[in-house]
Amino acid sequence: MRYILLFIVAVQGYAQQSDFDHVDFEKADSIALSCNNEGLDNLPQLAFKLTQDLDTDVERFRAIYKWVCTNIANDYDLYSRNKRKRVKFKNDSLQLKLWNDRFKTKIFDKLLKKKRTICTGYAYLVQELSKLANLDCRMVHGYGKTSMTTIEAEDPPNHTWNAIKLNGKWYLCDPTWASGIPDPDTNIFTFNYNDGYFLAHPELFAINHFPLESRWSLTDTETSFEAFLDTPILYGNAYTNLNLHLAPEHFSNNINTSQHIKFQYELLYQVTPGEVRLDIDNGFHSRRVAIDNIVIENKRLSFTHRFEHSGFYDVHFYLNDRLISTYTFDVSR
Amino acid sequence: MQNSRITQHGFDNFKTTYTFDITKYRIMKTITTNRIAKVLGSLIIVMLVGLNSNMTYAQNTQNDMTSSADQKLTVKGKVSDDEGPLPGVNIVLKGSKVGAVTDENGMFTFPQALSSGDVLVFSFLGFENQEIKVTPKNTFINLMMTSEFVEMMGAPNSDKPYRSKRSN
């Protein structure tokens, strides 16, 4: 029985972008680009323009997703206002609903007139445009984890993304994080499309996305919320450079000076050992650490590191000068 | 004008071919062999079928001219939500770009005559999309849109390196 299950998993594989390696998204992307001046006042027409000349569902979805990611700005001001209220009313469902209803009107108004929103707005637009193009796309609500979010066990959900059914299989994507990064201080949003969040590997996605309904994780193993709170911090670069993040499994690690810590990643592209480094910060200063035991086999990168001195360290993993992930190590003698 | 000419032309055709067929058939009858009769028989059937469809075509166009309301429908309507008329709602003929937008009073007139069975898609940001089938009976659509329950939240992404909060 176990072998049969293994076989099924092996044959089906994980739903990810490489399933569509044979599809060239150039046409879908150029259609999305040609619709750059379109507004949101006529969604059916926009959906039609984006999809009418494309032959496959994955291309149609791509055009919609790409358009939303490259045309809708993330409004940090709206986000922080909403976050304050959501935390304030987290134990008062009536007040929370009242706020949500009022805020929703404001959000849709701003989305329509200024093409600015927060992440539910992105996921909502992707879902609505997909529906109009006869694609089965859903919003997935849950928790998203970044270097700036501090999620605690009691916090209400803070993030929304999408699941899309293509050729009978569900896939995940995150249009909010793919669109760019807002500056919390100036509220200026910079469009910077990150293709890694399009049909991402569910196992990688699960490290910084926790759905309220576990079926939307699309992974074989169910992660508990407690385990999710202690997953490593991933940055946008992780999605463009990694297929899988394998080790360390946890964000906070308690070790001693005799232990060798294992780091392991499955890469999307080949790298040379010289492009791999750790930045280790002890609270006073950060130092670059070159690693001398790097093994790269079949795009699988492994190395180990041992701390010589006790202390509390933030450890940042870099590939080719791009920050991929962060962990903390509490090292004792 | 154009239509009536086509109609007449259709009937003309019908007459000439019909008489032609009969004479042909009579001539053939004199030579009569079973096989030829069979072939011709089916030929005539084909021709008659052709004529028949010609006739229905003629009838259709005639209908169009006399009572167009039966086939082509002008659709109007009013869209509102629980708080009153809803301006700015998009109404689009499914699978096309043709559409209308409701005015300040929630009213619209679809710019193109529609056929029975056409589907109109009503959409407005924050409200559930609705599809309405056009029938001769409902050329005035009174639609109530329900606002979609969307829980609003959003964690923006960040590329700032994480920094532990330290007491030292």
Contacts between the chains, C-beta under 8 A, distances in Angstrom:
chain1	res1	chain2	res2	distance
A	40	B	125	6.2
A	41	B	88	6.8
A	41	B	90	7.3
A	41	B	101	7.6
A	42	B	90	4.9
A	42	B	92	7.5
A	42	B	99	6.7
A	42	B	101	7.4
A	43	B	90	6.5
A	43	B	123	5.0
A	43	B	125	7.1
A	44	B	90	5.8
A	44	B	92	3.8
A	44	B	99	6.6
A	44	B	121	5.3
A	44	B	123	5.5
A	45	B	90	7.3
A	45	B	92	6.4
A	45	B	97	5.6
A	45	B	99	6.2
A	48	B	92	7.7
A	48	B	95	7.9
A	48	B	96	7.4
A	48	B	97	5.6
A	49	B	97	7.5
A	74	B	154	7.5
A	74	B	156	5.1
A	76	B	156	5.9
A	78	B	154	7.5
A	79	B	154	4.9
A	79	B	155	7.4
A	79	B	156	5.7
A	82	B	152	6.1
A	82	B	153	6.7
A	82	B	154	6.8
A	83	B	153	8.0
A	86	B	153	6.7
A	100	B	151	6.2
A	100	B	152	5.8
A	103	B	152	5.3
A	104	B	126	6.6
A	104	B	147	7.9
A	104	B	150	5.9
A	104	B	152	5.4
A	105	B	126	7.4
A	107	B	152	5.6
A	108	B	125	4.8
A	108	B	126	3.9
A	111	B	125	6.3
A	112	B	125	5.3
A	117	B	154	7.7
A	118	B	152	6.8
A	118	B	153	7.0
A	118	B	154	2.9
A	118	B	156	7.6
A	119	B	153	6.9
A	119	B	154	3.7
A	119	B	155	6.6
A	119	B	156	7.4
A	120	B	150	6.0
A	120	B	151	6.8
A	120	B	152	5.0
A	120	B	153	5.7
A	120	B	154	5.9
A	121	B	152	7.9
A	121	B	154	7.5
A	124	B	150	5.9
A	128	B	123	7.4
A	128	B	125	7.8
A	128	B	129	7.1
A	131	B	129	6.3
A	132	B	121	7.0
A	132	B	123	7.1
A	132	B	129	7.0
A	139	B	150	7.9
A	141	B	151	6.2
A	141	B	153	7.4
A	144	B	155	4.4
A	145	B	155	8.0
A	146	B	155	6.3
A	146	B	156	7.7
A	146	B	157	5.7
A	146	B	158	4.6
A	147	B	158	5.2
A	147	B	159	7.8
A	147	B	160	5.5
A	147	B	161	6.5
A	147	B	162	4.0
A	148	B	156	8.0
A	148	B	158	4.2
A	148	B	160	6.2
A	149	B	155	5.3
A	149	B	158	7.9
A	156	B	153	7.4
A	157	B	151	7.5
A	157	B	153	5.9
A	158	B	153	5.3
A	158	B	154	7.2
A	158	B	155	4.4
A	159	B	153	6.4
A	159	B	154	6.8
A	159	B	155	4.5
A	160	B	151	7.9
A	160	B	153	6.2
A	160	B	154	7.2
A	176	B	154	6.6
A	176	B	155	7.9
A	176	B	156	7.1
A	176	B	157	7.0
A	177	B	156	8.0
A	177	B	157	4.1
A	180	B	157	7.8
A	181	B	156	7.0
A	181	B	157	5.4
A	181	B	158	6.4
A	181	B	159	5.6
A	182	B	156	4.9
A	184	B	156	7.9
A	233	B	162	5.1
A	235	B	159	5.7
A	236	B	157	6.1
A	236	B	159	6.1
A	237	B	159	7.9
A	281	B	163	7.5
A	283	B	164	7.3
A	283	B	166	4.9
A	283	B	168	6.1
A	312	B	164	6.9
A	312	B	166	7.2
A	314	B	161	8.0
A	314	B	162	6.5
A	314	B	163	6.5
A	314	B	164	5.2
A	316	B	161	5.8
A	316	B	162	7.8
A	323	B	159	7.1
A	323	B	161	6.0
A	326	B	161	6.7
A	326	B	162	4.3
A	328	B	164	5.8
